[in-house]
Amino acid sequence: MPDPDALLEALDPEQRRVAEALRGPVRVLAGAGTGKTRAITHRIAHGVATGVYVPTEVLAVTFTTRAAGEMRQRLRVLGAGGVQARTFHAAALRQLRYFWPQTQGTELPRLTESKIPLLVGAARQQRLRPDQALLRDLASEVEWAKVSNVHPDDYARVAAERGRSVAGQDPETVGRIFGSYEEVKRADGRMDMEDILLLTAGLLAEDERVAAQVRRQYKWFVVDEFQDVSPLQSALLDLWLGGRDELCVVGDPAQTIYSFAGANADYLRDFPAKHPGTTSVELVRNYRSTPQVVQAANLLLAGTSSKGVALQAQRPAGVAVTFQPQPDEIAEAQAVAARIAALRDRGHPMSEVAVLFRINAQSESFEEALSARKIPYVVRGAARFFDRAEVREAVTRLRGAARGGQGEATGDELLEAVHGILAGMGWTSEPPAARGQTRDRWESWQALIDQAAEFAAAPSADGAPGVDLAGFVDDLDRRAAEQHAPVAEGVTLATFHAAKGLEWDAVFLCGLQDGTLPITYADTPAAIEEERRLLYVGMTRARAELWLSWSAARNPGGRASRKPSRFLDPLLPDDARPAAEPSRGRKALMCRECGRPLSTAAEKKRARCSDCPASYDEELFERLREWRKERSAQESVPAFVIFNDSTLQLIAEHRPQSPEALLRISGVGRSKLDKYGEDVLDLVG
């Protein structure tokens, strides 16, 4: 049995408070990279070592089998191998398999691997013939309804209240399909994953003997990732507890990114109100990321409703966060691949590099760019672009049309042919308003449209004047073959959602333009804040190098109308901000001295014409810049976080002599006055 004191010595002060809080209720607000798994496993092991816990009476619950396996392994090493660490579904299914035959006198319904075959029958009862994308969206919506405790009869009303939608279907129709699905499922003697929780909760609520036996078995509960708990999971947890409060929950409201699937962070936020006498601990020491990454992540959430704990970096200073505007998506992918190639050439393992984006369809350009440099990669959480069902079918149709005699044509004629073929599959020139598989499928088709436009615009290798559909199909086949090279140790390509819980040395966050992040269908304040948290999750995956990029246009030569994500506003250095446009009512940048429009990048950077004398004390301005450089190095933060150039110019112009005068300078607030005021006034004096 490990020594209890030795277990505590391995922890930082906040983690130790968690480990010593053996009696519930306990809430741990654990920021990204702060060692939450270490804290809760040491808490359990400490409880076992001191005799407070009997290992078999502890149930630790998390959300993925990977996380549960990691927890079991750590507990074994810490001398608490008898503790059960399971997902909600695994713990409930174990109880259901034991009690169902005893209480119902029948075999447990068979667990269906997929809702889709049952939804086909349910949709046919409603005289619908949905395609695979709609079926997947319906499956997701049924899952949301069930974990949110929404009955089929109530679905239309609740969906309208909460802004839920399924592409092309009104809420009443979705509700009827949901009801038919439940009937088809019961008639076939099956249950789905949500039924595991529903049936277990029903047994515990209706049979006191079952509830009493479960509560005798488990007396101590720990729930990880509590910000992701759904109403159904919360109800089941309450039934397990049976009015007791020996519960420790761990989570981070700043990493709530599954609200669309039924997760509700209010259970974490409101935990002390529900459980009076709660011991609440914040884990704030970030051991994962450099101060530069931590500072950027904190700035992203500062002053927003998404704010979680303020992280405190524990690692030595590293390289600055990179902000990279690019003219188009192809250039963005090539710039990322070039940087990754440089890392590879320095001996950096490719398994410690990740490229993250908002939706799966964005992976294609990065697959192409990495393949061109012979950099292996792995697509996580989704099929590679050319393996996706809608892409395979589209290429098959294009190939058939090419064999049918589509000859040499102009670029416009080629695009018209591709548009017509994909329109026959459901592509439209405007994206669907709904989210989910329908939107993902459209994005895949749109990527093929973009490839056709690029192919039509590119000069042929032999200088021939025309292009044809067969040549375009050959080009797609080439891309597919290059991207299917055997993968050994490769760069991870993943969406922000798929990256949650993982970490890498170098992380590239790409496609960070408004309309993609936040995504266009995030049309409420709550949905937009969830998109902000999604970016936060992506940023906090990085240990040492963080690269953020966006593209002004989708295709090379396209209209450069995109803007960097609004979430980047507090982070962007001046040289990464888009130049102000004189059109559409926006004012051009003007000289701060003579008022004329500025033309060159150098003029815009110093905010005055090259031939205009400065109205401020240039020598003082340079002293202030030198002081700022030293302070930024001491604090391991970008220089603009202290003061930007415009603020330093105003200080050099007005030469404030008192704290009150300094506070009147634009860009100087109370917190910066308290932190830097004395230094600045000394320099001015």
N, C-alpha and C positions, 0 to 999 in steps of 0.2 A: 504494500500500500504506500503510495507516495506521501512524503511529508507535507502536511497542509501549508506550513510556512514557506516551503520551497516552491509550492505552486504559486503562491502570492508574489514571491520575489521576482518572478519572471514577467510581471506586469507593470505597466505604467500606472500613475496614481488613479486615473479615471477607470482604467480597466480593473484595477484592484478594488475600487468601490463596487463595481458590478459583481466581482467574484465574492465579495464579502456580504453582499445583500442576498442572503440565502432564503429569506422568507419573503413571500410576495405580499402585495403586488409590486412589480418592478417594471419600469419602462426605461429602455436604453435607446437614446437617439444617437445613432452611430453614423457619422459622416463617412464619405467614401474613403477607403484606404486606411481606416483607423483601427483595424484589427478587431472587428466585432466578433468574428468566429472564434478568435483566440480568447476574447473576454468571456463569451458564454460557455465555451467548452471548459475553461478553467473554473468558471463558477460551478458548473455541474460536478467537475472532478473534486473541487474543494468541498462541496456539499457531501459527496460520497466519502472523501477522506476524513472529514470531521464526524461522520456518522449521522449527519442530519438527514441525508437521503439514502434510501435503499436503491441500488442501481435499477432494479427491475420495476421500480415504482415511478421512474422518471420517463416522460415522453417528450422528446425534442422534435419539433415539427418545422419543416421548411418546405420550399416550393419546387425544388428540382431533385431528381434522383442523384445528380452529381453532387449537389450541396449536401444531401443527406449522407452520401457515401463518405465525403470528406469529413463530415462531423463525426461519423462512427469511427473512422480511422484515428482522428485526433483523440477521441475519448478513450480508445483502447490504449494508446500510448500514454495517456495521463492516468491510467489505472481505473477507468470507469467503463470498461468494455460491456458491462451488462445493460447499459442504458439503451433504450430504443430511440433511434433517430430515423424518422420516416417523413415522407411527404404526407400532406393531408389525405390524399387519395389512397396511398399505401396503408396508412394507419386505419382508415375507415374500412377499406376492403378486407383487411385482416379481421376486423371485428364482425363485419357483415357475413363473411364466409363461416365464421364460428357460430353466430347466433341465429342466422336466418333459418337454417333447417330445423333448429330447436323450436323456434317460435312460430314459423309458418307451416312447418310440416312438408315443405317442398324444396326442390333444389333451387339454388340461387339462379335468377335469370342470367343468361349468357351475356358476357360483356362484348358489345359490338366494337370492332376496330375502327369503324368509320360511320358517321351519320349519313353520309351521302347516299348509299344504296337505299336506306329507309326514306330519305327525303325525296328520292325519285318517285317512290310509290305514293308518298304524301302529296307531292305536287300533282301527280296524275289525278288524284282524287279531286283536285281543284281545277282540273282540265288545263294544266300547264305543262309545258315541255321545256324545262330550264336547261341551259347549258352548264358546263362544269364550273365556270366562274361563278354563276349565280348560285349553283348548289353549294359551293364553298362559302359564299357570303351568307346564305341561309343557315348553314351549319354554324357559322360564327355567331349569328344573331340568336339562334336557339340556345347556344351555350351561354351567351350573355344573359338572356332572359332567365334561364334556369338558375345560374349562380346569383342572380339578383332577386330571386324569389318572385318572379313575375309569371303568373298563370296565363295559359293561352287565351282565356277569355278576357284578360285584362291587358293583353299585349298592346292592342291598338291605342288604348287610352294612355298607357305609360310611355309608349314609344313617342307619341306626339308631345307629351310633357317633357321628355328628356332629349328630344331632337334626334332620335334614332331613325335610320333609314336604310333600306336595302335597294340597290340600283334597280330602277324600273318597276318597283312593286310598292303599292300603297300599304300602309300599316295593317289595314283590315285583312288584306290578302295574306300578308306574312303571318298574322295571328291565326288565320284558318289553316295555313300550311303547318304551323307549329302544332296546333291541335291535332291535325291528321297524323303528323309525325309521331306524336305520343301514342295515338291509337294503333298505328302500324307497328310500332316498337313493342307495345304490350302484346298484341296478337301474335307476334313472332317469338315471344318469350325472351326478349332481349332487354338489356339496360345499357345506358351510355355512361361516360365518365362522371357526368353531373349526378346521375342516379346513384352512384356509389355514395356520394355525400348525402343526397336526399333520403335514400332508404336507411342509411345509418342514423341520420337525425330522427327519422320517423320511428325507428325501433327504440331509440333512447327516450324519445318523448312519450311514447305510448306504453312501454313496458318497463315498470319500475324495477323489476328484477334484473333486466338487462342493464339498465342504467346503474343500479347499485353495484353490479359485478364489475363493470368497467371502471367505476369510480374507486372501488377497492383496489383494482389493479394499478391505476395511475393516480398518484397523489400530487405530483409536481410536473408542471408544464413549462416548456420554453418554446416560443414561436419566433422564428427568424423571418426577416423580410415582411414585417407586419404591415407595412404600408400597402402591400399587395393583397391583403385579405379582402375577400368578397363578402357580401351579406350572408350567403349560404355558409361559408367557412366560419364566419363569426358566430352564427347560430349553432353550428356543430360544436365549436369550442366551448360555448356557454353550456351546452348539454354535457360535455365531458367534465367540465368543472363542477356543475351541479350546485352553484351558489358559493363555492369556495373561491379563494383569491390567491392560491399558490401558483401564480402565473408570472412569468417574465417574458416580456415582448421586446423585440429588437427591430429597429427599422430606421429609415431615413426619408422624411417627407419630400426632400429634394430629389429623390430618385423614384418618385411616383410616376410611372410611364405606362401603366396598364389600365387606366380608368375606362378606356373604351371597351375593355373586356370584363368589366365589373369590379375591378379593384377600387377600394375606397380608403384613402389615407385618413379619413376622419376617425377611424377606429384607433389609429395610432395617436393622432393629435388629441382626441378626447378621452384617452385612456384614464388619465387621473380623475376626470369628472365621473366616469363610470365606476372607478375603483378608488374610493377615498383612502387616504393614507399611502398613496403610491410613492415609492422611492424612485425618483427620476434622475438619471445620470446621462451626461452628454460625453460622447467620445469625440474629441476634436483633433487629436494629434495624428496627422496624416503621415504614414510611413511609406506610402507608395510613390508619391510624385515629388518632383523638384519644387522649390519655392515659386519658380516662374509659372508652372502649371497650376499650382494651388492658388496663387494670386489671381490668375485669369479666371479660374472656376469660381472663386469667391466674388469677383467683380460681376460675373455674369448674373448671379442671383441677388446681389446686393440691392436692397430697396424694393424687391418684388414680393408678390405673395407666395412665390416658390421658395423663399429663403429657408434653408435648413440650418445646421450648425455652421459656424464660421471655422473653417479648417485652418490648422496651424501646421505648416510644413516642418518636417523633422529631418529631411535629407539635405545634403549640401547643395549650394546653388548650382544650377545647370545652365543650359543654353536658353536664350530667349525664345518665347513662343513665336512661331513664324506665321505671318498673315500674307496670303498669296492671291491677289486678284489675277484672273486669267481672261483672255479675250473670248474663249469658247470652251466647251466641254472637252474637246479633243486636246487642246493645249493644256488644259488642267490635268487631264490624265497623263499626258506625256511629261509634264513637270513633276508630277508625283512619282512616276516611274523612274525618271532621271535621278531624283533624290534617293529613292530606294536602291537604285543601282550603285550610287555612291556609297551608301551604307554597306551594301554587299561587298564592294571592292575593298572596304576597310575591315572586312572580316566579321561584320555584324550578322548574327544568325537571322535568317529570314523568318523563322518562326516567332521572332520577337518584334515583328512589324505587322501592323494592321492598317487597312484602308476601310474607313467606315463612311456610310452614306445613309440617306433617309429611307429610300425604297430599293427593292431588289433590282428593278430595271436599270438603276444607275450603274450596276456593276460592269456592264458590257464594255464601256470605253476603257475601264481600268484593266479588264481581262485582256483586251487587245493591246494596250500599251505595255503591260507587263510581259505578255508573250513576245512582243517585238524585241524586247531586251533579254529574252530567255530567262526571265525571273519566274520561278515556280510559285503557284498560289493555290489557295484552298478557299472555296466559297462556302461560308458557314451559314447554316439555317435556310438555304435555298439551293435549287439546282443552278448550275452554270447557265449562262444566258441561252446558249444554243441547245441545252437539255430541257428547257421549259416547254411544256406541252403546247402552248399557244405559238411558240416560236418554231417548234418542229413542224406543226401543222401548216403554218404560214409558208415555211420554206418548201414543204412538199407541194403546196398549191402553186407557188411561184415556179417551181421546177416543172410541174405539169403544164402550166401555161407556156413556158419557154419551149417545151417539146412540141406544143401544139402549133408552133410556127411563128411566134413573135420574133420578127426579124430586126434588122438594124433600124434604129430610131433616133430621134433627137432626145436630149435630156428631158425635155418637158413631156414627150410622149412616153418615155420610160416611167417617169414619175406618175403619169396618169394611169398607166397599166398597173403599177404597184398599188396605187390608191384604190383602184377598182377591185383588185383581188382581195386586199385586206378589208375593204368595206364590206365585201361579201361575208367576211368572218365576224363583222360587228364593229370594225374600226370606224370612228367618226373624226372629223377635223377638230371638234371640241372635246376635251376630256370629260368623262362622266363626273357628275357632282359627288357621287357616293365614294366612300373609301372601300378598302378591302380588295378581294381578288379581282373584282371587276375593274377597279382602277389599276391594279398591278398589270393585268392583262393588256389594258389599253396602253400603258407605258411601254410594254414590250413591243407591241405593234408600232408605236410611235418611234421607237429606237430603230426598227427596220425601215420605216419611212425616212428617217434621218440618214441611215446608211445608203439608201437609194439616192437621196439628194447628193450626198458626198460622192458616190460612185459616178453619178451623171455629170457632176461638175469637174471631176478629175480628168486630166488629159490621159489618153490611152498610151500604153507603152510603145506601140508602133506608130503613133501619130495618126491613126485612123480617125476619120471625122465623126463616126457614129458610135452609139452604144446600143446594147441590146439586153433583153431580159436574161438570156442564157449567160451572158457575161456577168451580170449582177449575181445570178445564182452561183456561178463559179466563185465569185468573190466571197459570198457568204460561206460556201463550203470551205474555202481556204481559211477564213477566220475561225470557223468551227474546228477545223483540224488543228490549227495552231493552239487553240485554247484547250484542247483535250490532251495536251502532252502529259505524260506521267508526272505525278506530283510527289516529291519526297518531302523535304523541309521547305514549306512555302509560306508566302505572305498570306495573311488572313484577309479575305474580303467579306464584309458583313454589314448588315444594317445596324443602326444604333440599338434597336431593340434586341437583336441577337447578340450584341456585344456585352449586354449587362452581366455583371458578375465576373468579367474577364479583365485581363490587363496585359499590356505589352510595353516594351521599352520605347518604341517609336509608334506614334499613332497619327494618321492622316485623316482629318475630318473634311470631307469633300462635298461639293454641291451646296455650300452654305449661302444660297441666295434666297431672297424673299420669294415666296411661291413654292419653294421646295422645303425650306425650313424657316418659318412655319409653313407647313404644307397648305395648299389653297383651301382645302375643305375644313381647316381649323378656323371656324368662323365665329367662335364665342370666346370671351376672355378666358374662360377655364380651359378651353381646348388649346388656345395659344400659349398659355402658361405651361401646359403639358409638353408642348413642343420645346419650350425653353428648357424644361427639365431634361428632355431627351438630349439636347446639346450638352447639358451639364454632365449627364451620364457618359457621353462620348468623350468629353474632355478629361474626365477623371479616370479614364482607362489608361492614360499615358503615364509612364514612369519618368522618362527623361526628355523625350523630344515630342513636341506637339506642333502640328502643322495644320492650319485652317485655311481652306481655299474655296473660291467660288468663281463662277464664270459669267461674263457679261452677256454672252449669247449662247444659244444651244449649239449651233453649227458654225464652222469657220465661215467668215464673211457675212454672218447673220447680223441683224440689228442688235446693237449692244444696249439693250434696254433693261437688263437685269441689274438689281442693286444687291449689295451684300445684305445678309440677314439683319433685320432690325435688332436681333439679339447681340450682334457684334458692336453696336454703337458705343458702349462704354469701354470696349477693348481695343478698337482699331487705332494704330498709330496714324499720324497725319498722312504719311506717304502711302498708306494703303486705302485711304478713303477715296471714293469716286469724286472726280472733279464736278463742281456744280455746273448745271446745264443752263444756258441762257434761255432755252426754249421752254414751252409749256408753263410760262409764268415763273420759272425759277431764275433767280438773279445770278449773273456771272460773278466770280470773285473779283473784287475791286481792290485797288491799291489803297492802303490805309492812310497814305499821305496825300495823293492827288485825286483819288477817286476814279481813275481810269481803269478799264478792265485789264486784268493780268493775263498774259499769254503763255509764258513759259512755266515749266514746272518749278524752276528755281525761284521765279518771282512769286508764284503761288505759295511756295514753302515759307518765304520770309514776309509774305503779305504786302509787298510794295514793289514798285517798278524798279528796274535795275538802275535807272538814272535819277531816282528820287532820293534825296538825303533823308536819313532816319530822323524822326522827331524825338526818339528816345535816346538815352545814353547807351551807345553801342558797347562801350567798355564795361559798363555795369551789367548790361545784358549778357556779355560773354562770361563775366564773373559768376553771374547767377546760373548760367548753363553749366559751368565747370562744377559749381557746388551741387547742382542737381545730379550731375553724372556721378559724383562721389557718393551722394546719398542713395541713389538708385542701386549702386553696387553694394553698399552696406546693407540695404534692406532687401536685396535680391528681387527688385521689382522693376518693370519698365520705367524709363525716365518720365514718360507722359503721365504716369500714375501720380507722380509728385506734383508737377505743374506742367502744363503744355507751353509751347513757345509763345502763344498769344498772351497768356497770363504773365510770363516773364517780361514780355515787351511792355505791357501796361505798367508793371512794377518799375521797369527801367525808365518809363516816361514820367510817371507821377511821383516817383521817389517818396513813398509814404514814410512818415517819421514816427508813427504810433500804431499800436495794434488796431485801433479803431479805423485809422486811415487805410491800413492794409486790408482790413475786412471789407472795405468798400470796393476793392479791386475785383473785377469779374474773374471767377475761377478760384477765389480764396473763400472758403467756408470756415465755420467755427472749428471743425476738426483739424483742418490743415493749418489754421492759425495756431492752434494749440501745439501742433506737432512741429511746424517749421517756422512759425512766426519770428521767434527770437533770432534764428540764423539769418533769415531774410532781412530783418531790420538792421542787424549788424553789418551785412553786406552793403545795404543802402547807405548806412551811416558812414 
